[in-house]
Amino acid sequence: MLASAAACAAAPSQPAAAAADPPFSVSEVARFDAPWAMDFLPGSGVRMTGAALVTEKGGKLWLVSTGSGTRQEVSGVPQAKVAGQGGLGDVVAHPDFAGNQRIYLSFVEAGPGGTGGAAVGYGRLLFTAPAVPGAAAGVSLDGFKVIWRQTPKVDGDGHFAHRIAFAPDGTLFLTSGDRQKMQPAQDRAGDLGKVIHLTAEGERINGRFVTLGHRNPLGIAFAPDGRLWSTEMGPQGGDELNLIVPGKNYGWPVASYGSHYGGEDIPDDHRGAGFEEPKAWWNPSVSPGGLLIYSGDLFKGWKGDALIPALSGKALIRVDIDGDSARKADHWPMGARIRAVDQGPRGEIYLLEDGPSGRLLRLGPKPIAPSP
């Protein structure tokens, strides 16, 4: 990093959060092969306790009972190009899932000449009668339709991002990584390094993109007050939590609180160059893999705060959000790379570990010890 007096004055204070005894208990629900994302089915009517969908990077989609840990593979999933960081990605149920049974998936699709790019589409989650009495009903994704394709398609197998979040008005926002090409994040003619706003049918809203200058934004979520937040992997250091403000430029690769992997410095004067500052940042890296803005009541004092799964940091991180400001609060070591985080129907927290035999973990509040 190249520090300057102006940059130091503008940069948010980012003291390291001290590790604390976690206020939660941890239990294993199920295991998956390189799980990538999960989402609970709202108002689903599915006869499963805590019905959720879990993606595996290798291309499988599972319907899971988080109560019993039983799981069932969903057929009809689009073919994903699986290489490097690419494969089957995010899964998000439409807010009116109970009415339309619509499921959105992101994935990497192959292009000409060995290229590839992220894509987003949707299908209807359908259940069929069991073939024999007593057997489980079949479950499939019917009529899958691609509504967005990342352009341009380029070579390489990294930085797809392709996380999805529904806005309160039913439109969707998605993240599009820089594909490890850096400079396209500043190119207004393409999707790389952008946050994009679409209707539920895939029509672009307010132009090609909402914001630009992003590297690998692997988390996106709305706070209860309607503000949109995103986590972003920096290069060597400089991971970020950003408040997404339409029309703003977040600086990559011109400005960063990290350095290039080859050791080359990157200027960190965001404001001096007209860029948005991150609301929180980490150096050394923690590698944020996702983002949840907590809205439950089970963990007191967490409502509206960011919960961030850390890959290289092997932790769950809490950031206290107050309106448009953010402050690091807690950093709980989890002993494994954490890929994703989600909130259960009763306000419990679920984590997905990265890699082969990655566990789905349920976090519940610790029981209060009786007074002596």
C-alpha positions as CSV (number, residue, x, y, z in Angstrom):
1,M,0.0,0.0,0.0
2,L,1.1,3.6,-0.6
3,A,0.0,5.7,2.3
4,S,-0.6,9.4,2.2
5,A,-1.6,11.9,4.9
6,A,-4.9,12.5,3.1
7,A,-5.6,8.7,2.8
8,C,-4.7,8.1,6.5
9,A,-7.1,10.9,7.5
10,A,-9.9,9.5,5.4
11,A,-9.4,5.8,6.1
12,P,-11.8,4.3,8.7
13,S,-10.2,3.1,11.9
14,Q,-9.9,-0.7,11.7
15,P,-8.5,-2.2,14.9
16,A,-8.3,-5.9,15.0
17,A,-11.3,-7.5,16.7
18,A,-10.3,-9.6,19.7
19,A,-11.3,-13.2,19.8
20,A,-14.0,-13.9,22.4
21,D,-15.7,-16.9,23.8
22,P,-18.5,-17.5,21.3
23,P,-22.1,-17.0,22.5
24,F,-23.3,-20.0,20.5
25,S,-23.2,-23.8,20.5
26,V,-22.3,-25.7,17.3
27,S,-23.9,-28.8,16.0
28,E,-23.4,-30.7,12.7
29,V,-26.4,-31.1,10.5
30,A,-25.0,-32.8,7.3
31,R,-22.0,-33.0,5.0
32,F,-21.5,-32.0,1.4
33,D,-18.8,-32.1,-1.3
34,A,-17.5,-28.6,-1.7
35,P,-20.7,-26.8,-0.7
36,W,-21.0,-23.2,-2.0
37,A,-24.3,-21.7,-0.9
38,M,-27.6,-22.3,0.9
39,D,-31.0,-20.8,1.2
40,F,-34.1,-21.6,3.2
41,L,-37.5,-22.0,1.4
42,P,-39.8,-19.2,2.7
43,G,-43.4,-20.3,3.4
44,S,-42.7,-23.4,1.4
45,G,-45.2,-25.9,2.6
46,V,-42.5,-28.5,2.0
47,R,-42.9,-31.3,4.5
48,M,-39.4,-31.0,5.9
49,T,-38.2,-29.5,9.1
50,G,-36.4,-26.3,8.1
51,A,-36.3,-27.1,4.3
52,A,-33.3,-25.5,2.7
53,L,-31.4,-25.8,-0.6
54,V,-27.6,-26.3,-0.7
55,T,-25.4,-26.1,-3.8
56,E,-22.2,-28.0,-4.4
57,K,-19.6,-26.4,-6.6
58,G,-19.3,-29.7,-8.6
59,G,-22.9,-29.2,-9.9
60,K,-25.3,-30.8,-7.5
61,L,-28.3,-29.1,-5.8
62,W,-29.7,-30.7,-2.6
63,L,-33.0,-30.3,-0.7
64,V,-32.1,-30.6,3.0
65,S,-34.0,-31.0,6.2
66,T,-32.0,-29.0,8.7
67,G,-34.0,-30.7,11.4
68,S,-33.0,-34.3,10.6
69,G,-30.1,-33.8,8.2
70,T,-31.7,-35.9,5.5
71,R,-31.1,-34.6,2.0
72,Q,-32.4,-35.3,-1.5
73,E,-30.8,-34.4,-4.8
74,V,-32.7,-32.0,-7.1
75,S,-32.7,-32.9,-10.8
76,G,-32.9,-30.5,-13.7
77,V,-30.0,-28.3,-12.6
78,P,-28.1,-26.5,-15.4
79,Q,-24.8,-27.9,-16.5
80,A,-22.0,-25.9,-14.9
81,K,-18.4,-25.5,-16.1
82,V,-16.4,-26.8,-13.1
83,A,-12.9,-25.6,-12.9
84,G,-10.9,-23.5,-10.4
85,Q,-13.3,-21.3,-8.5
86,G,-16.1,-21.9,-11.0
87,G,-19.0,-24.3,-10.9
88,L,-22.5,-24.2,-9.5
89,G,-22.8,-21.1,-7.3
90,D,-25.5,-19.3,-5.4
91,V,-29.1,-20.4,-4.7
92,V,-31.9,-18.1,-3.7
93,A,-35.6,-18.7,-3.4
94,H,-37.9,-16.0,-4.9
95,P,-39.6,-14.0,-2.0
96,D,-43.0,-15.3,-3.3
97,F,-41.7,-18.9,-3.4
98,A,-44.9,-20.2,-1.8
99,G,-46.8,-18.8,-4.8
100,N,-44.5,-19.4,-7.7
101,Q,-42.1,-22.1,-6.5
102,R,-39.3,-20.2,-8.3
103,I,-35.6,-20.9,-7.5
104,Y,-32.7,-18.8,-8.8
105,L,-29.3,-20.3,-9.4
106,S,-26.0,-18.8,-10.4
107,F,-23.4,-21.0,-12.2
108,V,-20.4,-20.8,-14.6
109,E,-21.1,-21.7,-18.2
110,A,-18.6,-22.5,-20.9
111,G,-18.0,-20.1,-23.8
112,P,-16.1,-20.4,-27.1
113,G,-12.4,-21.1,-27.2
114,G,-12.2,-22.3,-23.6
115,T,-13.7,-19.2,-22.1
116,G,-16.3,-19.0,-19.5
117,G,-18.5,-16.7,-17.5
118,A,-21.1,-16.6,-14.8
119,A,-24.8,-16.9,-15.5
120,V,-28.0,-16.6,-13.5
121,G,-31.4,-18.2,-14.2
122,Y,-34.5,-19.7,-12.5
123,G,-36.8,-22.7,-12.6
124,R,-39.7,-24.1,-10.6
125,L,-39.1,-26.5,-7.8
126,L,-41.5,-29.4,-8.4
127,F,-42.3,-32.4,-6.4
128,T,-43.5,-35.7,-7.9
129,A,-45.3,-38.6,-6.3
130,P,-43.0,-41.4,-5.1
131,A,-42.6,-44.3,-7.5
132,V,-43.5,-46.8,-4.7
133,P,-45.4,-46.3,-1.5
134,G,-43.3,-45.1,1.4
135,A,-40.5,-43.8,-0.9
136,A,-39.5,-40.1,-1.0
137,A,-41.1,-37.9,-3.5
138,G,-39.0,-36.8,-6.4
139,V,-37.9,-33.2,-6.6
140,S,-36.7,-31.3,-9.7
141,L,-36.0,-27.9,-11.1
142,D,-38.4,-27.5,-14.0
143,G,-38.1,-25.2,-17.0
144,F,-34.8,-23.6,-16.1
145,K,-34.3,-20.3,-17.9
146,V,-31.1,-18.2,-18.0
147,I,-31.9,-14.5,-17.5
148,W,-28.3,-13.0,-17.3
149,R,-25.0,-13.9,-18.7
150,Q,-21.7,-12.2,-17.6
151,T,-20.1,-10.4,-20.5
152,P,-17.6,-10.6,-21.9
153,K,-16.7,-14.2,-21.4
154,V,-13.0,-14.5,-20.8
155,D,-10.4,-17.2,-20.1
156,G,-9.4,-18.2,-16.6
157,D,-11.3,-19.8,-13.7
158,G,-11.4,-17.2,-11.0
159,H,-13.4,-14.3,-9.5
160,F,-16.8,-15.0,-10.9
161,A,-18.5,-13.7,-7.6
162,H,-22.1,-14.4,-8.9
163,R,-23.9,-13.9,-5.5
164,I,-27.6,-12.9,-5.6
165,A,-29.9,-10.9,-3.3
166,F,-33.5,-9.9,-3.7
167,A,-34.4,-6.4,-2.9
168,P,-37.6,-5.6,-0.8
169,D,-39.4,-4.6,-4.0
170,G,-38.8,-8.1,-5.6
171,T,-36.0,-7.0,-8.0
172,L,-32.6,-8.7,-7.7
173,F,-29.1,-7.6,-7.3
174,L,-26.1,-9.7,-8.3
175,T,-22.3,-9.4,-8.0
176,S,-20.0,-9.9,-11.0
177,G,-16.3,-10.4,-10.3
178,D,-13.4,-9.0,-12.3
179,R,-12.4,-12.5,-13.5
180,Q,-8.8,-11.8,-12.3
181,K,-8.4,-9.3,-15.2
182,M,-8.4,-6.2,-13.0
183,Q,-8.8,-3.4,-15.5
184,P,-12.2,-4.4,-16.8
185,A,-13.6,-3.5,-13.3
186,Q,-13.2,0.1,-14.5
187,D,-14.6,-0.6,-18.0
188,R,-18.2,0.8,-18.2
189,A,-19.0,-1.3,-21.3
190,G,-18.8,-4.7,-19.6
191,D,-20.1,-6.6,-16.6
192,L,-16.8,-7.5,-14.9
193,G,-16.2,-6.0,-11.5
194,K,-19.7,-4.7,-11.1
195,V,-22.9,-4.9,-9.0
196,I,-25.9,-5.3,-11.3
197,H,-29.6,-4.7,-10.8
198,L,-32.2,-6.8,-12.7
199,T,-35.9,-7.4,-12.6
200,A,-37.0,-10.9,-11.6
201,E,-37.2,-11.7,-15.3
202,G,-33.7,-10.4,-16.1
203,E,-34.2,-7.0,-17.5
204,R,-31.5,-4.5,-16.5
205,I,-32.6,-1.6,-14.3
206,N,-31.0,1.9,-14.5
207,G,-28.3,1.0,-17.0
208,R,-25.7,-1.7,-17.3
209,F,-24.6,-1.7,-13.7
210,V,-25.2,-0.1,-10.2
211,T,-21.6,0.2,-9.1
212,L,-18.2,-0.5,-10.5
213,G,-14.6,-1.0,-9.3
214,H,-15.1,-4.3,-7.6
215,R,-12.6,-7.2,-7.4
216,N,-14.4,-10.4,-6.2
217,P,-17.5,-9.5,-4.2
218,L,-18.6,-12.8,-2.8
219,G,-21.4,-11.5,-0.5
220,I,-24.4,-9.3,-1.0
221,A,-27.3,-8.7,1.4
222,F,-29.9,-6.1,2.4
223,A,-30.1,-4.7,5.9
224,P,-33.5,-4.3,7.6
225,D,-33.4,-0.5,6.8
226,G,-33.1,-1.2,3.1
227,R,-29.4,-0.5,2.7
228,L,-27.4,-2.9,0.5
229,W,-24.1,-4.2,1.7
230,S,-21.4,-6.4,0.0
231,T,-18.3,-8.2,1.1
232,E,-15.3,-8.3,-1.3
233,M,-12.1,-10.2,-1.4
234,G,-9.1,-7.9,-1.7
235,P,-5.7,-9.0,-3.3
236,Q,-3.0,-9.5,-0.6
237,G,-4.9,-7.9,2.2
238,G,-7.5,-5.3,1.8
239,D,-10.7,-7.4,2.1
240,E,-13.7,-5.1,2.4
241,L,-17.2,-4.6,3.7
242,N,-18.9,-2.0,1.4
243,L,-22.1,-0.1,1.5
244,I,-23.4,-0.2,-2.0
245,V,-24.5,3.2,-3.2
246,P,-25.8,3.5,-6.8
247,G,-23.4,5.2,-9.2
248,K,-20.3,4.9,-7.0
249,N,-16.9,3.6,-8.0
250,Y,-15.2,1.4,-5.4
251,G,-11.7,1.8,-6.8
252,W,-10.4,-1.6,-7.9
253,P,-7.7,-2.0,-9.2
254,V,-6.7,1.7,-8.9
255,A,-7.0,1.8,-5.1
256,S,-7.0,-0.8,-2.4
257,Y,-5.9,-1.3,1.2
258,G,-4.1,-4.5,0.0
259,S,-1.1,-5.1,-2.2
260,H,-0.7,-7.1,-5.4
261,Y,0.4,-10.8,-4.9
262,G,3.7,-10.0,-6.5
263,G,4.4,-7.4,-3.8
264,E,3.7,-4.3,-5.9
265,D,2.0,-1.6,-3.9
266,I,-1.5,-0.2,-4.7
267,P,-2.4,3.4,-3.7
268,D,-4.9,3.4,-0.8
269,D,-6.1,7.0,-1.2
270,H,-9.7,6.2,-2.2
271,R,-11.3,9.5,-1.5
272,G,-8.5,11.5,-3.0
273,A,-9.1,9.7,-6.3
274,G,-12.9,10.0,-6.1
275,F,-13.6,6.4,-5.0
276,E,-15.8,5.1,-2.2
277,E,-14.1,4.0,1.0
278,P,-14.9,0.5,2.4
279,K,-16.9,0.7,5.7
280,A,-14.6,-1.9,7.2
281,W,-11.5,-3.6,5.9
282,W,-9.0,-6.4,6.9
283,N,-5.3,-6.6,6.5
284,P,-4.0,-9.3,6.6
285,S,-6.8,-11.0,4.6
286,V,-9.7,-13.0,6.1
287,S,-11.2,-13.9,2.6
288,P,-14.9,-13.2,3.1
289,G,-16.9,-15.9,1.3
290,G,-20.4,-14.5,1.8
291,L,-22.6,-12.2,3.9
292,L,-25.6,-12.3,6.1
293,I,-27.3,-9.2,7.7
294,Y,-29.0,-10.8,10.7
295,S,-32.7,-10.0,11.2
296,G,-33.6,-12.5,14.0
297,D,-34.2,-12.2,17.7
298,L,-32.4,-15.4,18.9
299,F,-29.1,-13.7,19.3
300,K,-29.7,-10.5,21.3
301,G,-28.0,-7.4,20.1
302,W,-27.2,-8.7,16.6
303,K,-30.2,-7.5,14.6
304,G,-29.0,-5.5,11.6
305,D,-25.4,-6.6,12.0
306,A,-23.2,-8.3,9.4
307,L,-22.1,-11.9,9.8
308,I,-19.2,-12.7,7.5
309,P,-17.8,-16.2,6.8
310,A,-14.1,-16.2,6.5
311,L,-12.3,-18.7,4.2
312,S,-8.5,-18.1,4.8
313,G,-9.4,-16.6,8.2
314,K,-11.3,-19.8,9.2
315,A,-13.7,-17.8,11.3
316,L,-17.1,-16.2,11.7
317,I,-16.9,-12.4,11.9
318,R,-19.5,-10.0,13.3
319,V,-19.5,-6.4,12.2
320,D,-21.8,-3.9,14.1
321,I,-23.7,-1.9,11.6
322,D,-25.4,1.4,12.6
323,G,-27.1,3.0,9.7
324,D,-24.4,3.7,7.1
325,S,-21.5,3.0,9.4
326,A,-19.8,-0.2,10.4
327,R,-17.5,-1.3,13.2
328,K,-15.7,-4.6,13.7
329,A,-17.2,-6.4,16.7
330,D,-16.4,-10.1,17.1
331,H,-14.1,-12.6,15.4
332,W,-14.8,-16.3,16.4
333,P,-12.3,-18.9,15.1
334,M,-14.2,-21.9,13.6
335,G,-11.2,-24.2,12.8
336,A,-12.2,-24.6,9.1
337,R,-12.7,-22.5,6.0
338,I,-16.2,-21.1,6.1
339,R,-17.8,-20.6,2.7
340,A,-21.3,-19.4,3.5
341,V,-23.7,-18.2,6.2
342,D,-27.5,-18.1,6.4
343,Q,-30.2,-17.5,8.9
344,G,-32.7,-20.2,9.9
345,P,-36.5,-19.7,10.3
346,R,-36.2,-19.3,14.1
347,G,-33.2,-17.0,13.9
348,E,-30.5,-19.7,14.3
349,I,-27.3,-19.3,12.2
350,Y,-26.1,-21.9,9.7
351,L,-22.6,-22.1,8.3
352,L,-21.2,-24.1,5.4
353,E,-17.6,-25.3,5.6
354,D,-15.6,-25.2,2.4
355,G,-14.0,-28.2,0.7
356,P,-14.6,-32.0,0.5
357,S,-16.8,-33.2,3.3
358,G,-17.7,-29.7,4.2
359,R,-20.1,-29.6,7.1
360,L,-23.4,-27.8,7.4
361,L,-23.3,-26.4,11.0
362,R,-26.1,-25.0,13.1
363,L,-25.3,-22.3,15.6
364,G,-27.7,-21.8,18.5
365,P,-27.4,-19.6,21.6
366,K,-25.7,-21.2,24.5
367,P,-28.0,-22.1,27.4
368,I,-27.7,-19.7,30.4
369,A,-25.9,-21.4,33.3
370,P,-28.0,-21.6,36.4
371,S,-27.0,-19.3,39.3
372,P,-25.0,-21.0,42.0
